[in-house]
């Protein structure tokens, strides 16, 4: 089995997510980009699992999904709270915790 | 304690002192009784207040009785067997070395035992009266007992480490007793001064003992005396000089003499017992005890003689100008110990006379100090002789006993001082004309200042303060005075048939006969003439004139120098204290500038760098994410580099 297309796709998705996190200001979008990167890595894990003929990569992918679900719950709650207090979902506005 | 290697063939002494046997218990008790007394009085607290002074006296008198028993036992033995040792216990064993506590009882220790317990007993009894109104009397007796115990350890110890133990013990007791009236800042300062200056001397003793141990492998007197001939000249001289330094500190000899006059801040019985009769003579004891070192080193002996000469003249000159009766006597003590040190420095010709003078001086100077205490007692604790005068009628008994001491110290026959001082002057002339001249001049000056003291105190006109009514002291104080006066008068009996010389021969070796160009009789007459001259000068300049109640301000340079104790303190201040201060200040600047500079500079540079790095924490999540990415990329690159290199 040729893993190249899958890995290329995974890399493209990861790069999109990465650039999104670094450039976008809207917290929701940044959050979605983080999810994109997680899923890109999931894709890579599943691909290699398939290529190697064992289940370890798939188990890891499940773990990532569970953690991502938990993270979404906490993350969205934080974003909601920030939005309620500051009337803004921009990550650059929430920069009080600094030197 | 002796530091003796467990298996060392060289450490076998040539002289075999006999074991004390049943007498060993007595030896231990001599020290043990006062030590026990001190422990009970100092640990027992207030519940011993009522009978504390009685216990204090009883322990020392008990020691005196035991000392007499031991003395007569020693007297009954042959001269060759008059050395008893008593092993007590092993202190500790370290590696191949055993540190034990040994006592050595020989003719030298014997006479010291009698001096310490005899004069000590009389002074204890006297203190019952003198300190009657002091609410801390029990504590005073505790300290006195502690002193007696420590002094007995000093003279009974069989080696230098044991001597050191006693040496420090008497130093501690001296410190506690000088500062006994600690509510007076001057007394507290004097106690500290004595303690600090004594530390300088103690360095000499500890280094000397260490050098002896390194050289001979033991500090035991018997071992060292047997082996000292085989040691090198340089080492012996070094040991001698170190021991001389120790003696200078303890015996208030030049250049460590300045503490003794301040030490007069202590109660008068303390001045009599510690700073006249016993402790300050420990230096002389050390030199005579170390005769096996000093006999072999001409250079160290010369240094001893020089120190003795300087001090005997200094003390005498200081004594001439002091108006404080106790300080005048303290100057005299310095001077008399100078005589002893001088005699000890003469070597085999002088050891016995040093000890002889030490014994007679112990009696007559304690007598005069206690007499001065009695006078102060009657004069409401005024010490200024310019406020005395014509006391011989008011205090006849004190006057009579003081007069005996006076005649003894200036050296009028047949009183004790004549015999002992005369012998020293003779030996000094036999050794060296200049040294003899110093001793002779010293005798004249002694006659002057003691006559001045006598005249100012007991004769001339009344110059009493208002409201002072001199009265004779109670019996408990006058009896010891009579006892000491008898000793001062009869002390010369020790010289009958050269008894003292023969007695000490087992310790200090054969007495070397001096070769004097004139006959001893002529020498004695010359000395008496000089003394008479001193008395005459005092009579003319003090006795025949009106004594002002205030000390005259316009006086000669010499008087001013003598009043300032020959600038001993100023000298120390300029030569030791001030350079010390500058050195310390320099060190402080170095510490603040250099050491602190390094430490604080390091901290400051880290703080500076951190404050730059801190700016990276700008609060923007995206910049953190970028840093994260950069980090991950670097890890990735590193992994690639490792895997594909």
Interface residues (C-beta under 8 A of the other chain):
Chain A: X18 X21 X22 X23 X25 X30 X91 X92 X94 X95 X96 X97 X98 X99
Chain B: X614 X615 X617 X618 X619 X620 X621 X622 X625 X626 X629
